Structures are given as C-alpha cells and as structure tokens.
Amino acid sequence: MIRWALLAVIVQTSLASAAEEKARVFRAGAYAQDITPTKLPVSVNGGFSDRIAKTVHDRLHARCLVLDDGTTKLAIVVCDSCMIPREIIDRARELAEKATGIPAGNMLISATHTHTAPTVSGVFQSEPNSEYVEELPGMIAAGIKKAHEARVPARIGWGVGQEPNQVFNRRWFMKPNSIPADPFDGTTDRVKMNPGHLNPGLVKPAGPVDPEVSVLYVQSREGKPLAVLANYSLHYVGGVPALSADYFGLFAERLKSLMKAEKSEFVGILSNGTSGDVNNVNFAKAAEKRQPGEQARLVADAVARVTARVCGEIKLRDWVSLAAANQEITLGVRLPSEKDIARAREILEQAKDKKVLTTSREVYARETVLLAKYPAKVKVRLQALRIGDLGIAAIPCEVFTEIGLEIKKKSPLKPSFTIELANGYNGYLPTPEQHKLGGYETWRARSSYLEVEASMKITATILDLLKQVAKS
C-alpha cells in the first residue's frame, strides 16, 4: 500500500508540475518612444566646445523592451543620448514604476553615446538645456509604459556573433618625445588618444577590442519578430551636424529591414558595450574619404547583418525566468588640490575675454574649478540582470574594453555582456594600469573623476551581482 501511495504522489506531482509549466506564459513588449526635444535650438555635447543644434536630421528614441515571466518583470531601455545623469534616470524610473508596477530596480536605462543629442549632463563647455532635462524623464517613462502595454505571449533566445572589422583601440603607445604636454602641463603620458592616421610616432594600441555582437531576440508565439537587443563595444560613429541617433539609429532601421519587419512594430535596439577606449578608426592605415554620415551607415549595416544572422541561428524558448540585482557602492573622487585650483583660476583669468575657450589648458582649467565643487565621495549604482542563462551587467561609466572582457570571462552566466552608461553617468572608467599610462580618458575632469582603483571595485561588485542573479 505504501508503494502504491508513493507512486500516486509522484504521478500527481509530475502532473501538477507539467500543468504548471504549461500554464506559464512568457510575455514581452517593445516600443520606440520619440525623445526628440520639443523645442530647438538646443546645446549638443560630445566635444571640447559646445555646439548648437537648430535642426533634426533624424528622430531620437528611447527604445524600450519589457520582459515578463509571470512573476518578475524587467525593463531595458536604450536612449539616443550622449550620457544621462542619475537624477534624470531616477525620475524616469519613479514615473515608470507608478505607471507599470515594474520595480525601479528591475529597470535598466542607458544612453547610446551618440555625440549629436541634446546636452543633459554638463561636460566641458556644454551645459544642460533645462527644458529638455525637465521633459526627458516623462518621455522615457512613457516609452516603458507603452512597451509594458504591448506585451504579448512570446519566445526568447540569445546568441553571440563576431564583427572584428569595426573596432579599434583608440589609445596608442607612442615613441619618445612624440606626445605633447597634457592640459595640466604634465609630460608623463605614455599613450595618446586618436593620434592621427599613419602618425610616425605610432608604436602599438594600448589595449584590446571586443569584436563580439551579443544578441537577445524576442519573437511572438506566431513567429513575428518583436524586438532585438544587441550589444557592441564601439564608442559611436556619427558625422551628421544636426540632431541624430548616429549609427545606433541607422542600425535599428537596417535591422528592421533585414528581419523583414518593415510593416510591423518591431524594435531594433543597439546598446553600447564597453567602449571607453575603442572607436571605428584604424590609425595604422591612411584615412578613407567618406561623405557625411557614410561611415555610420557602413558600420550600422555590418553590425546589423551579424545581428540578423545570429537571430536566425538562435534556439528560441517558450519560457525563461528573470532576475535583477542592484548595489550601490561609494567611490572616491580625484579632487583637485588648492594649488591645482589656483592655477586653473589664473588660466581662466587670462582667458576672461574669450567667449569660447579654445585651448585644452583653458577647457581643463574650467573643469578643474567645476570639479572642485564635487564631494569627496560619490555613490555609484551597479546592476545585473538575468534572462534565462544570459547575464547583463550595467555600469554608469564609459568603460574600458578590457574590463568588459574580464566580466565576460569571469561571469557565472554564459554568455554575458555589459551595457555601459547605464543608470547614471560617472565618467570614464580606466583600469589602474591604464591610469598609469595617462591620456585623455584619465585626465581629471567631470568626464573622468573616479578614484584610480574604481574599476577594480566596480568589477568585483558586478561579478558578485551576476552570481546573485545566477543563483536566484
């Protein structure tokens, strides 16, 4: 009797588990929310000097993807912006949580790093446009809400492709005496960013590149493409003088065509990987002549083709579980000394009659004075998401590629990738070894101010978060 009773329990448990699994429905929704400013002109950052955009070349978007396993919901948003400070993202999360019920900690909101978007974070000679800063959080939240409302039963899968021809480390070791003094009159830099094509002082790149194109593909139960989230470690590719999503927007358009989804609400999303020291320029060769925007189209097409090919190879799953983990850590700020501040003020006094600062000494003098107002320590938000067996890390910095490669290698989730400029903005993130080499990305400014050991602390925390979500 006991054996029969035990058998009955096993059968009942198996039937219940089968019924529960059948009842589980994975849902997903996507929406491309227009975040183009309602008023022009606006300040555009991304260079030492401010630029003013009076026209729109192509619309800017917050491309939103909401995933729902029946218990947990995640929202992933990639915005056509150079960088977005934490205050704006926190406000967007707050509004979106009220509208959807998705916990704020389950939302990953990042910037693409297009250099032709409105300024929302002060850096160099560009300062935020207050009206756009005010309207942007609501726009982002509206996109999350619409993606949430668009959820349908879906299948999901992921894979990794390779596109090694579009990424080059932009920091180069140079021959002795071939690097000019830095903006602080120092002469200790051993590497130079963007040294110029066929520069006779070139020795070798100072770091690696990551050729991987990581892909997350979502399809309706009927086989209709709903959304693709891709990740590629390339700084940006622009070339258009007006407001533009640059190659990130071109990728979305090209992928829609390749997926044969022109007549649908398909959303193609390209997030920026760890590309703080990588761009699309091979300085070891002569420059190629291109029309404005042509290079962006070529790179977008190349990355979109790899993405579409990976989508065709992915084994889609009817259901996967989701998880999120967050942690805030405190990091030191490389504040200027009193001597640094006095020097900076003297330089600015000499340039007081200039409407626009024209030398790097002047620009960094202004940065020194502004950075002196920062606190000695800042809080940095880090995040990890799990989608089935896929891991996604989120770091609010322009992350050097070698850091991303380390996270991929050591993550307990395979595959994994990192989305940079996510959930805030805390400047460049070089490794301590790269700090020793110097160069633009290490020069102290509002664009590079975290303590020298920051990358080690961030990487350790990210790996811990990935372990947490892997076990949940």
C-alpha positions as CSV (number, residue, x, y, z in Angstrom):
1,M,0.0,0.0,0.0
2,I,2.8,2.4,0.9
3,R,4.5,1.8,-2.5
4,W,1.2,2.5,-4.3
5,A,0.6,5.6,-2.3
6,L,4.1,6.8,-3.0
7,L,3.6,6.2,-6.7
8,A,0.3,8.1,-6.7
9,V,2.1,11.1,-5.1
10,I,4.8,11.0,-7.7
11,V,2.3,10.8,-10.5
12,Q,0.2,13.7,-9.0
13,T,3.4,15.8,-8.5
14,S,4.5,15.2,-12.1
15,L,1.1,16.1,-13.5
16,A,0.9,19.2,-11.3
17,S,4.4,20.3,-12.5
18,A,3.5,19.7,-16.1
19,A,0.3,21.7,-15.7
20,E,2.2,24.5,-14.0
21,E,4.8,24.6,-16.8
22,K,2.1,24.6,-19.4
23,A,0.3,27.5,-17.6
24,R,3.4,29.6,-17.5
25,V,3.4,32.2,-20.3
26,F,6.4,34.4,-21.1
27,R,5.4,37.8,-22.4
28,A,7.3,40.7,-24.0
29,G,6.5,44.1,-25.4
30,A,8.6,46.7,-27.1
31,Y,8.2,50.3,-28.1
32,A,10.4,53.0,-29.6
33,Q,9.5,56.3,-27.8
34,D,10.4,59.5,-29.6
35,I,12.6,61.6,-27.2
36,T,13.5,64.4,-29.7
37,P,13.3,67.7,-27.9
38,T,10.1,69.6,-28.4
39,K,11.9,72.9,-28.7
40,L,15.0,74.0,-30.7
41,P,17.8,75.1,-30.7
42,V,19.5,73.0,-28.0
43,S,23.0,72.5,-26.8
44,V,24.8,69.4,-28.1
45,N,27.8,67.9,-26.2
46,G,30.4,65.4,-27.1
47,G,33.3,67.8,-27.9
48,F,35.5,70.3,-26.1
49,S,33.3,73.2,-27.5
50,D,29.6,73.4,-27.2
51,R,27.5,73.0,-30.4
52,I,24.0,74.3,-31.0
53,A,21.6,72.2,-33.0
54,K,18.9,74.1,-34.8
55,T,17.6,71.2,-36.9
56,V,16.8,67.5,-36.6
57,H,18.5,65.1,-39.0
58,D,16.7,62.0,-37.6
59,R,14.5,61.5,-34.6
60,L,15.9,60.4,-31.3
61,H,14.3,57.5,-29.4
62,A,14.2,55.6,-26.1
63,R,14.0,52.1,-27.4
64,C,12.2,50.1,-24.7
65,L,11.9,46.3,-24.1
66,V,9.7,44.9,-21.3
67,L,10.0,41.2,-20.4
68,D,7.6,39.3,-18.1
69,D,8.0,35.7,-16.9
70,G,4.7,35.8,-15.0
71,T,6.4,36.6,-11.7
72,T,9.2,39.0,-12.5
73,K,9.3,41.9,-15.0
74,L,12.3,43.6,-16.4
75,A,12.5,46.8,-18.5
76,I,15.6,47.6,-20.6
77,V,15.8,51.0,-22.2
78,V,18.4,52.4,-24.6
79,C,18.2,56.1,-25.2
80,D,19.7,58.2,-28.0
81,S,21.7,60.4,-25.7
82,C,25.4,61.0,-25.1
83,M,25.1,60.3,-21.4
84,I,22.2,60.7,-18.9
85,P,22.8,61.7,-15.3
86,R,21.4,59.6,-12.5
87,E,18.9,62.3,-11.4
88,I,17.1,62.0,-14.8
89,I,17.1,58.2,-14.8
90,D,15.8,58.1,-11.2
91,R,12.9,60.3,-12.1
92,A,12.1,58.2,-15.2
93,R,12.2,55.0,-13.1
94,E,9.9,56.6,-10.5
95,L,7.4,57.6,-13.1
96,A,7.6,54.3,-14.9
97,E,7.2,52.3,-11.7
98,K,4.0,54.1,-10.9
99,A,2.7,53.6,-14.4
100,T,3.5,49.9,-14.7
101,G,4.3,48.4,-11.3
102,I,7.7,47.3,-12.5
103,P,10.1,47.8,-9.6
104,A,12.6,50.6,-10.3
105,G,15.5,48.2,-9.5
106,N,14.3,46.0,-12.4
107,M,14.7,48.8,-14.9
108,L,18.0,49.3,-16.8
109,I,18.1,52.7,-18.6
110,S,21.2,53.6,-20.6
111,A,22.5,56.0,-23.2
112,T,23.9,55.1,-26.6
113,H,26.6,57.8,-26.5
114,T,25.6,59.5,-29.8
115,H,27.5,62.7,-30.0
116,T,24.6,64.5,-31.7
117,A,22.0,64.6,-28.9
118,P,20.9,67.3,-26.5
119,T,23.1,68.0,-23.6
120,V,21.6,66.6,-20.3
121,S,24.9,66.3,-18.3
122,G,27.4,69.2,-18.0
123,V,30.7,68.3,-19.5
124,F,33.5,70.6,-21.0
125,Q,31.8,73.7,-22.4
126,S,28.3,72.2,-22.8
127,E,25.7,72.7,-20.1
128,P,22.2,71.1,-20.0
129,N,19.1,72.6,-21.5
130,S,16.7,72.9,-18.6
131,E,13.6,72.4,-20.6
132,Y,14.8,69.2,-22.2
133,V,16.1,67.9,-18.8
134,E,12.6,68.5,-17.5
135,E,10.7,66.7,-20.2
136,L,13.1,63.7,-20.8
137,P,12.2,61.6,-17.7
138,G,8.5,61.7,-18.7
139,M,9.3,60.7,-22.3
140,I,11.4,57.7,-21.1
141,A,8.7,56.6,-18.7
142,A,6.0,56.9,-21.4
143,G,8.1,54.5,-23.6
144,I,8.3,51.9,-20.8
145,K,4.6,52.2,-20.2
146,K,3.8,51.6,-23.9
147,A,6.2,48.7,-24.1
148,H,4.5,47.2,-21.0
149,E,1.1,47.7,-22.5
150,A,2.3,46.0,-25.7
151,R,3.2,42.7,-24.0
152,V,2.1,39.5,-25.8
153,P,3.0,35.9,-25.4
154,A,6.5,35.5,-26.7
155,R,9.5,33.3,-27.2
156,I,13.0,34.4,-26.4
157,G,16.6,33.4,-27.1
158,W,20.2,34.8,-27.2
159,G,23.4,34.3,-29.1
160,V,26.8,35.8,-29.9
161,G,28.3,36.8,-33.3
162,Q,31.5,38.4,-34.3
163,E,32.3,41.7,-36.2
164,P,36.0,42.3,-35.8
165,N,36.4,44.8,-38.6
166,Q,34.7,47.8,-37.0
167,V,36.5,48.2,-33.7
168,F,40.0,49.7,-33.0
169,N,41.6,50.7,-29.7
170,R,42.0,54.5,-30.0
171,R,44.7,54.8,-27.3
172,W,48.2,54.2,-28.7
173,F,51.7,53.9,-27.2
174,M,53.9,56.5,-28.9
175,K,57.6,56.9,-29.5
176,P,59.6,59.0,-27.0
177,N,59.0,62.8,-27.3
178,S,56.0,62.3,-29.6
179,I,53.3,63.1,-27.1
180,P,52.7,66.8,-26.2
181,A,52.2,68.0,-22.7
182,D,48.8,67.3,-21.2
183,P,46.3,70.1,-20.3
184,F,47.9,70.4,-16.8
185,D,51.4,70.9,-18.3
186,G,52.4,67.4,-17.4
187,T,54.7,65.3,-19.6
188,T,54.2,61.8,-18.2
189,D,51.6,60.5,-20.6
190,R,52.8,57.3,-22.4
191,V,49.7,56.9,-24.6
192,K,47.8,59.3,-26.9
193,M,44.1,59.1,-27.8
194,N,43.3,59.5,-31.5
195,P,46.9,60.1,-32.6
196,G,46.1,60.6,-36.3
197,H,46.4,58.3,-39.3
198,L,49.9,57.0,-40.0
199,N,51.4,59.2,-37.3
200,P,55.2,58.5,-37.4
201,G,55.2,58.2,-33.6
202,L,52.8,55.2,-33.5
203,V,54.0,52.1,-31.7
204,K,51.0,49.9,-30.9
205,P,47.5,50.1,-29.4
206,A,47.4,50.4,-25.7
207,G,44.5,48.0,-25.1
208,P,42.3,45.3,-26.6
209,V,39.0,45.4,-28.5
210,D,35.9,43.2,-28.2
211,P,34.6,42.0,-31.5
212,E,31.5,40.3,-30.1
213,V,28.0,41.2,-31.1
214,S,25.8,39.9,-28.3
215,V,22.1,39.4,-29.3
216,L,18.9,39.0,-27.4
217,Y,16.0,38.1,-29.7
218,V,12.3,38.2,-28.9
219,Q,9.6,36.8,-31.2
220,S,5.8,36.4,-30.8
221,R,4.4,32.9,-30.4
222,E,3.2,33.3,-34.0
223,G,6.7,33.8,-35.2
224,K,6.6,37.5,-35.7
225,P,9.8,39.4,-34.8
226,L,9.1,41.7,-31.8
227,A,12.4,43.1,-30.7
228,V,16.2,42.6,-30.7
229,L,18.6,43.9,-28.1
230,A,22.1,43.9,-29.5
231,N,25.3,44.9,-27.7
232,Y,28.6,46.0,-29.4
233,S,31.6,47.7,-27.9
234,L,32.1,50.7,-30.2
235,H,32.2,54.3,-28.9
236,Y,30.0,55.8,-31.6
237,V,30.0,56.6,-35.3
238,G,28.5,59.9,-36.3
239,G,29.2,62.5,-39.0
240,V,25.9,64.5,-39.1
241,P,25.9,68.1,-37.9
242,A,22.2,68.2,-36.7
243,L,20.5,66.1,-34.0
244,S,20.9,62.4,-34.8
245,A,20.9,59.0,-33.3
246,D,24.0,58.4,-35.4
247,Y,24.9,54.7,-36.2
248,F,22.7,53.4,-33.4
249,G,19.6,54.7,-35.1
250,L,20.8,53.5,-38.5
251,F,21.3,50.1,-37.0
252,A,17.7,50.0,-35.9
253,E,16.4,50.8,-39.3
254,R,18.7,48.4,-41.1
255,L,17.9,45.5,-38.8
256,K,14.2,46.1,-39.3
257,S,14.7,45.6,-43.0
258,L,17.0,42.6,-42.6
259,M,14.4,41.0,-40.3
260,K,11.7,41.7,-42.9
261,A,9.7,43.5,-40.2
262,E,9.1,46.8,-42.0
263,K,5.3,46.6,-41.7
264,S,5.4,45.6,-38.0
265,E,6.1,47.4,-34.7
266,F,9.4,45.6,-34.5
267,V,12.0,47.5,-32.4
268,G,15.7,47.1,-33.0
269,I,17.9,48.2,-30.1
270,L,21.7,48.6,-30.1
271,S,23.2,49.1,-26.7
272,N,26.8,50.3,-26.2
273,G,29.2,47.8,-24.7
274,T,32.5,48.6,-23.0
275,S,33.9,51.0,-25.5
276,G,35.6,53.8,-23.4
277,D,38.8,53.3,-25.3
278,V,37.6,52.0,-28.7
279,N,36.4,53.7,-31.8
280,N,35.9,53.0,-35.5
281,V,39.2,54.5,-36.7
282,N,42.3,52.4,-37.7
283,F,45.1,54.8,-37.3
284,A,47.6,52.3,-38.7
285,K,46.2,53.0,-42.2
286,A,45.5,56.0,-44.3
287,A,42.2,57.8,-43.8
288,E,39.4,56.8,-46.3
289,K,37.4,59.6,-47.8
290,R,33.7,59.4,-46.9
291,Q,30.6,61.5,-47.4
292,P,29.0,62.9,-44.2
293,G,27.2,60.0,-42.5
294,E,28.5,57.4,-44.9
295,Q,30.8,55.6,-42.4
296,A,27.9,55.4,-39.9
297,R,25.8,53.7,-42.5
298,L,28.5,51.2,-43.3
299,V,29.1,50.3,-39.7
300,A,25.4,50.1,-38.9
301,D,24.9,47.7,-41.9
302,A,27.8,45.5,-40.8
303,V,26.7,45.1,-37.2
304,A,23.0,44.7,-38.3
305,R,24.0,41.9,-40.7
306,V,25.8,40.0,-38.0
307,T,22.9,40.5,-35.6
308,A,20.3,39.3,-38.1
309,R,22.4,36.2,-38.8
310,V,22.7,35.4,-35.1
311,C,18.9,35.8,-34.8
312,G,18.4,33.2,-37.5
313,E,20.6,30.7,-35.5
314,I,19.1,31.2,-32.1
315,K,17.0,28.5,-30.5
316,L,14.0,30.3,-29.1
317,R,12.5,29.3,-25.7
318,D,8.8,29.5,-24.7
319,W,9.7,30.5,-21.2
320,V,12.7,31.6,-19.1
321,S,12.9,33.0,-15.7
322,L,14.1,36.6,-15.0
323,A,16.0,38.2,-12.1
324,A,17.6,41.5,-11.2
325,A,20.1,42.6,-8.5
326,N,21.3,46.1,-7.6
327,Q,24.0,47.5,-5.4
328,E,25.2,51.0,-4.6
329,I,28.9,51.4,-3.8
330,T,30.8,54.5,-2.6
331,L,33.9,55.6,-4.6
332,G,36.4,58.4,-4.1
333,V,36.7,61.4,-6.3
334,R,40.0,62.7,-7.7
335,L,39.5,66.2,-6.5
336,P,42.0,69.0,-7.5
337,S,44.3,70.4,-4.9
338,E,44.3,74.0,-3.8
339,K,47.4,74.5,-6.0
340,D,45.5,73.0,-9.0
341,I,42.5,75.3,-8.4
342,A,44.7,78.4,-8.1
343,R,46.5,77.5,-11.4
344,A,43.2,76.9,-13.1
345,R,41.8,80.3,-11.9
346,E,44.8,82.1,-13.2
347,I,44.4,80.4,-16.6
348,L,40.8,81.4,-16.8
349,E,41.5,84.9,-15.7
350,Q,43.9,85.2,-18.7
351,A,41.1,83.9,-21.0
352,K,38.3,86.0,-19.5
353,D,37.7,88.0,-22.7
354,K,37.1,84.9,-24.7
355,K,33.5,83.9,-25.5
356,V,34.7,80.3,-26.1
357,L,37.7,78.6,-24.5
358,T,40.0,77.5,-27.3
359,T,42.8,75.6,-25.8
360,S,42.9,72.3,-23.8
361,R,44.6,74.2,-20.9
362,E,41.7,76.6,-20.7
363,V,39.0,73.9,-21.0
364,Y,40.5,71.7,-18.3
365,A,41.1,74.8,-16.1
366,R,37.3,75.3,-16.2
367,E,36.8,71.7,-15.5
368,T,39.1,71.9,-12.5
369,V,37.2,74.8,-11.0
370,L,33.8,73.0,-11.5
371,L,35.1,69.6,-10.3
372,A,36.4,71.3,-7.1
373,K,32.7,71.6,-6.1
374,Y,32.2,67.8,-6.2
375,P,32.0,65.8,-2.9
376,A,35.0,63.7,-1.8
377,K,33.0,60.6,-2.4
378,V,30.1,59.6,-4.7
379,K,27.6,56.8,-4.8
380,V,27.6,54.6,-7.9
381,R,24.7,52.3,-8.8
382,L,25.5,48.9,-10.3
383,Q,23.1,46.3,-11.6
384,A,22.9,42.8,-13.0
385,L,20.0,41.2,-14.9
386,R,19.5,37.5,-15.7
387,I,17.3,36.4,-18.6
388,G,17.4,32.6,-18.6
389,D,21.1,31.8,-18.7
390,L,22.0,35.2,-20.2
391,G,23.7,37.8,-17.9
392,I,23.6,41.5,-18.4
393,A,25.8,43.9,-16.4
394,A,25.1,47.7,-16.1
395,I,27.8,50.2,-15.3
396,P,27.2,54.0,-15.3
397,C,30.6,54.8,-16.9
398,E,32.4,54.8,-20.2
399,V,34.1,51.5,-19.5
400,F,37.4,50.4,-20.9
401,T,37.1,47.3,-23.1
402,E,39.4,45.1,-21.0
403,I,37.0,45.5,-18.1
404,G,34.1,44.2,-20.2
405,L,36.3,41.3,-21.4
406,E,37.1,40.4,-17.8
407,I,33.4,40.4,-16.8
408,K,32.5,38.2,-19.7
409,K,35.3,35.7,-18.8
410,K,34.5,35.5,-15.1
411,S,30.7,35.8,-15.1
412,P,28.9,32.6,-14.0
413,L,26.3,33.3,-16.7
414,K,27.3,32.4,-20.2
415,P,27.0,34.4,-22.3
416,S,27.2,37.8,-20.5
417,F,27.7,41.3,-21.7
418,T,27.9,44.8,-20.2
419,I,25.8,47.8,-21.1
420,E,27.8,51.0,-20.3
421,L,26.4,54.5,-19.5
422,A,23.6,52.7,-17.7
423,N,21.5,54.1,-14.8
424,G,23.6,57.2,-14.5
425,Y,26.8,58.9,-15.6
426,N,30.2,58.8,-13.7
427,G,32.7,59.5,-16.4
428,Y,35.4,57.3,-17.9
429,L,36.4,54.0,-16.2
430,P,40.0,53.1,-17.0
431,T,41.9,50.3,-15.1
432,P,44.6,51.3,-12.6
433,E,47.2,50.2,-15.2
434,Q,45.6,52.5,-17.9
435,H,45.6,55.4,-15.4
436,K,49.4,55.0,-15.1
437,L,49.7,55.3,-18.9
438,G,47.8,58.6,-18.8
439,G,46.0,60.0,-21.9
440,Y,42.7,61.9,-22.4
441,E,40.5,59.3,-20.7
442,T,42.4,59.7,-17.5
443,W,42.7,63.5,-17.4
444,R,40.8,64.8,-14.4
445,A,37.6,66.4,-15.3
446,R,33.8,66.0,-14.9
447,S,34.2,63.3,-17.6
448,S,36.9,61.4,-15.7
449,Y,37.0,61.8,-11.9
450,L,36.5,58.5,-10.1
451,E,39.3,57.1,-8.0
452,V,42.1,55.2,-9.7
453,E,41.0,51.9,-8.1
454,A,37.4,52.4,-9.2
455,S,37.4,49.8,-11.9
456,M,38.6,47.0,-9.6
457,K,35.8,47.8,-7.1
458,I,33.2,48.0,-9.8
459,T,34.2,44.8,-11.5
460,A,34.2,42.9,-8.2
461,T,30.7,44.2,-7.3
462,I,29.4,43.4,-10.8
463,L,30.7,39.8,-10.6
464,D,29.0,39.4,-7.2
465,L,25.7,40.7,-8.6
466,L,25.9,38.3,-11.5
467,K,26.5,35.5,-9.0
468,Q,23.4,36.6,-7.1
469,V,21.1,36.6,-10.1
470,A,22.6,33.3,-11.3
471,K,21.5,31.6,-8.1
472,S,18.0,33.2,-8.0
